[in-house]
Amino acid sequence: TPSLIYTGDTARGYRAWEGKVFFAGVTTILPPNQASCFLFIGSSEPHWEGGIFSAGSLHTGGVQAGMADGSVRFISDNIDTGNLAVPAPLATAGGPSPYGVWGALGSKSGGEPVSVPD
């Protein structure tokens, strides 16, 4: 079965209601509205095996994000994303995110205080 690493996809808003990771999954590693990077496994019915999926939106300048408290906040494409040179997945899971405020928003056990910039 052929496989390849695929980058450059920006299928924002495309089939999100299906619930499949490729269409609805998000990581807080890549900045909002950046191209995703994922592994494609070819077969008679190709599927997306995994990857690093950016939050994508058709909203100008950012994305709408659902928070754990049930609120929805607009996150700017320019949110602090820290050190994007750190490879993922992290060997130091459970510590503060190296991906700035954006990474901390997606972390459950980093321990760093976070507030969404207005």
JOZIZI-V223264 format. One record per residue. RES is the residue in three letters. OMEGA is omega in whole degrees, 0 to 359 (* if undefined). NEAR is the number of other C-alpha atoms within 8 Angstrom. D_LAST is the distance of its C-alpha to the last C-alpha in Angstrom with 2 decimals. Layout:
# JOZIZI-V223264
RES OMEGA NEAR D_LAST
RES OMEGA NEAR D_LAST
This chain:
# JOZIZI-V223264
THR 179 5 47.14
PRO 175 6 45.20
SER 178 8 41.67
LEU 173 7 39.19
ILE 184 8 35.73
TYR 176 9 33.70
THR 174 8 30.62
GLY 182 7 28.85
ASP 176 8 28.22
THR 183 9 25.27
ALA 183 7 26.50
ARG 177 7 23.19
GLY 184 9 23.81
TYR 175 6 27.46
ARG 181 6 29.25
ALA 181 9 26.33
TRP 178 6 28.23
GLU 179 7 31.02
GLY 178 8 29.16
LYS 183 8 30.70
VAL 182 8 28.72
PHE 184 8 29.03
PHE 188 13 27.41
ALA 182 10 24.92
GLY 181 9 24.50
VAL 168 9 21.45
THR 179 10 21.20
THR 177 13 18.25
ILE 177 12 20.43
LEU 179 12 20.14
PRO 177 13 16.89
PRO 177 12 15.67
ASN 172 12 18.15
GLN 178 10 20.68
ALA 178 10 24.29
SER 177 13 25.47
CYS 183 12 28.56
PHE 180 13 31.07
LEU 178 12 34.75
PHE 176 13 36.90
ILE 181 12 40.21
GLY 176 10 42.68
SER 178 8 45.24
SER 173 4 46.70
GLU 184 5 43.30
PRO 177 8 40.70
HIS 181 8 37.70
TRP 189 9 34.64
GLU 182 8 35.35
GLY 179 9 32.06
GLY 176 8 29.50
ILE 188 11 26.00
PHE 178 13 23.96
SER 173 15 20.61
ALA 181 12 18.16
GLY 182 12 18.97
SER 174 11 17.97
LEU 176 7 19.36
HIS 181 7 16.01
THR 172 6 15.53
GLY 180 6 13.17
GLY 182 13 12.13
VAL 171 16 13.11
GLN 183 10 12.84
ALA 175 8 13.28
GLY 181 8 15.21
MET 182 8 14.58
ALA 179 5 17.63
ASP 178 4 17.10
GLY 179 6 17.48
SER 175 7 14.04
VAL 182 8 12.63
ARG 174 9 9.08
PHE 179 8 8.37
ILE 181 12 8.43
SER 173 9 8.90
ASP 183 10 12.51
ASN 179 6 11.71
ILE 178 10 10.22
ASP 179 8 12.62
THR 173 13 15.75
GLY 185 9 18.09
ASN 181 8 21.77
LEU 178 10 22.57
ALA 179 4 26.23
VAL 181 6 26.61
PRO 176 6 28.66
ALA 358 5 27.88
PRO 184 4 28.97
LEU 175 6 28.65
ALA 183 4 31.76
THR 180 5 29.75
ALA 181 5 28.07
GLY 177 7 26.85
GLY 178 8 25.46
PRO 181 10 22.05
SER 175 9 20.76
PRO 185 9 21.45
TYR 173 14 18.76
GLY 180 11 15.86
VAL 180 13 12.65
TRP 178 13 13.45
GLY 180 14 16.95
ALA 178 14 16.16
LEU 179 8 14.29
GLY 183 8 17.68
SER 178 9 19.86
LYS 186 6 21.64
SER 179 7 23.61
GLY 178 10 22.09
GLY 181 7 21.67
GLU 176 6 18.62
PRO 184 4 15.86
VAL 168 7 12.51
SER 181 5 9.06
VAL 179 7 6.42
PRO 177 5 3.82
ASP * 2 0.00
